Amino acid sequence: MKILKITSILMIIGGVVAAVAGVIGVLGISALAAYAGSAEGTGLLYASSIIVIVASIIQFIAGIKGVGACSAPQKAASCIKWGIVIAILSIISMIIGIVGGGSFSITSLVLNLLVPGLYIYGAMQVSNNM
């Protein structure tokens, strides 16, 4: 139960920080396009920033649901689904980064999947202890 609670709190904090970063990213891309006088080539940047914002909102919701599942274990099964969605969005985000010219790093993959993986594990523990 402690793993789910800790990872849920981390997801809430991470969701808020990522949402702010995503909004700043969109504003930064817009400012860059305005400064350059052209929005050409900004599509992938906008897509990436929007995915960050959507993923952060989902992460925030999952964190709240995880905290709730600590006191109501019957809600833990839905947390597993939320965790899987977050893990998939993390992988999609990495793929977009690679397509955009970034490099693949196994360390980055592991770190991006660490909290969602522990969240899923914690939700499974709470679900099995019902």
C-alpha positions in Angstrom: 0.0 0.0 0.0 2.9 2.3 0.7 4.4 1.9 -2.8 1.1 2.9 -4.4 0.7 5.9 -2.1 4.3 7.1 -2.7 4.2 6.7 -6.4 0.7 8.3 -6.5 2.1 11.4 -4.8 5.1 11.4 -7.1 2.7 11.2 -10.1 0.6 14.1 -8.8 3.7 16.3 -8.4 5.1 15.1 -11.7 1.8 15.7 -13.5 1.7 19.3 -12.2 5.3 20.0 -13.1 4.9 18.4 -16.6 1.7 20.4 -17.3 3.5 23.6 -16.5 6.5 22.6 -18.6 4.2 21.6 -21.5 2.4 25.0 -21.4 5.7 26.8 -21.3 6.9 24.6 -24.2 3.9 25.5 -26.4 4.4 29.2 -25.5 8.1 28.9 -26.3 7.4 27.3 -29.7 4.9 30.0 -30.5 7.4 32.7 -29.6 10.1 31.0 -31.7 7.8 30.7 -34.7 6.9 34.4 -34.3 10.5 35.4 -34.0 11.5 33.4 -37.0 8.5 34.7 -39.0 7.5 31.2 -40.0 5.8 28.3 -38.3 7.4 25.9 -40.7 8.8 22.8 -39.0 7.1 23.4 -35.7 4.4 20.7 -36.1 6.4 17.9 -34.4 7.3 20.3 -31.6 3.7 21.3 -31.0 2.6 17.6 -31.2 5.3 16.7 -28.6 4.3 19.5 -26.3 0.6 18.6 -26.5 1.3 15.0 -25.7 3.3 16.2 -22.7 0.3 18.2 -21.5 -2.2 15.4 -22.1 0.1 12.8 -20.4 0.6 15.1 -17.5 -3.1 15.5 -17.0 -3.6 11.8 -17.2 -0.7 11.3 -14.7 -2.2 13.8 -12.3 -5.6 12.0 -12.4 -3.9 8.6 -12.0 -2.1 10.0 -8.9 -5.3 11.2 -7.4 -7.0 7.8 -8.1 -4.0 6.0 -6.6 -4.2 7.9 -3.3 -7.9 7.2 -3.2 -7.2 3.5 -3.9 -5.1 3.3 -0.8 -8.2 3.9 1.4 -10.6 2.0 -0.9 -8.8 -1.1 -2.3 -11.6 -1.9 -4.7 -10.5 1.1 -6.8 -7.0 -0.4 -7.3 -7.9 -2.4 -10.4 -8.6 0.9 -12.3 -5.2 2.2 -11.2 -3.5 -0.6 -13.0 -5.2 0.5 -16.3 -4.2 4.2 -15.6 -0.6 3.1 -15.0 -0.5 1.1 -18.3 -1.8 4.2 -20.2 0.9 6.4 -18.6 3.6 3.8 -19.5 2.4 3.7 -23.1 2.3 7.5 -23.3 5.9 7.6 -22.0 7.0 5.2 -24.7 5.1 7.3 -27.4 6.8 10.4 -26.1 10.2 8.8 -26.4 9.5 7.6 -30.0 8.5 11.2 -31.0 11.7 12.4 -29.4 13.7 10.0 -31.5 11.8 10.8 -34.7 12.5 14.5 -34.0 16.2 13.8 -34.0 17.0 12.7 -30.5 18.9 9.7 -29.5 17.7 6.5 -27.8 18.9 5.9 -24.3 18.1 2.8 -22.3 18.7 4.8 -19.1 16.0 7.3 -20.2 13.6 4.5 -21.0 14.1 2.9 -17.6 13.7 6.2 -15.8 10.6 7.1 -17.8 9.0 3.8 -16.9 10.2 3.5 -13.3 7.4 5.4 -11.5 4.5 4.0 -13.7 5.9 0.5 -13.3 6.1 0.9 -9.5 2.6 2.5 -9.5 1.2 -0.6 -11.4 3.1 -2.9 -9.0 1.7 -1.0 -6.0 -1.9 -1.1 -7.4 -1.5 -4.9 -8.0 -0.4 -5.4 -4.4 -3.4 -3.4 -3.1 -5.8 -5.2 -5.5 -4.5 -8.6 -4.4 -4.8 -7.7 -0.7 -8.5 -6.9 -0.9 
